[in-house]
Amino acid sequence: MDVRNCKGCGRLFNYMGGQPLCQACKEALEEKFTEVKEYIYQNPKASITMVAEATEVSGKQIKQWIKEDRLVLSEPSPDGVLCENCGTPICSGRFCDACRNRMTNSFNSVISRPSAPAPEKKRERDGNRMRFLS
């Protein structure tokens, strides 16, 4: 049993994995996520700074949700999330489409595809031979 202090409120809780937050703080964070998602839906052109001020959620948390692909911006924001490889502003995730495609192609070229097993030759048995057990 792993007991930790909650990063949100400081109370002790039984840690089961994921973010080190107690159940009450996780639920509060999910409510804030829903509020941010609705605000972005109603104001698709809003920047992260505007969303953070309107919903009282930190810009860091909003960027984390964007990196996790939980939130998608309608267009890349200059104060938003940048591609971790080339620095291009992106709408969601960690990498831009060009870098993601380049990584996928390089991974596919490195991974060797398993080939179909060669068919085994059937052994022909000579049914007329006598066999002795020792």
Steps between C-alpha positions, in 0.01 A plus 500: 500500500646835389386799707587848369412863554262647244667765280177699502390513863782332694284227656622141522343254260555149367695550175398262223693652207462792264498854632577530873157645582234384743157406365345835600770698317471273192126567486555875538759490222258313271233764566751771404588301186133491400473874561809570284376270225161675489667844494722398207195359318312830546807715422706308241733793422600556866868475590623294793553815704139608441369153590711491817374840615135423422494157666748564783712201396876536465643525150739220592208263571327595173823434309529161674149405385590608145818288507295203623264548199207560735453853363535615141533864401331616180823665384854508641544774757826698528490462879395135467671168464802465272623188322762338722715425197494809274323766710206558265174607675254208508132445590538181705743226590875530535617507138391670176370287214826522303714384794249229593505363144880516489526307830246243386691439178834470682351259756346289224833481317679382815248237598539183301175344398467133588502289191270208445652174624636277227281197442647187647575213271296194576706198583406204299488189706594170359213287620664175386806520726517306821594692816647363818461650845801474726 
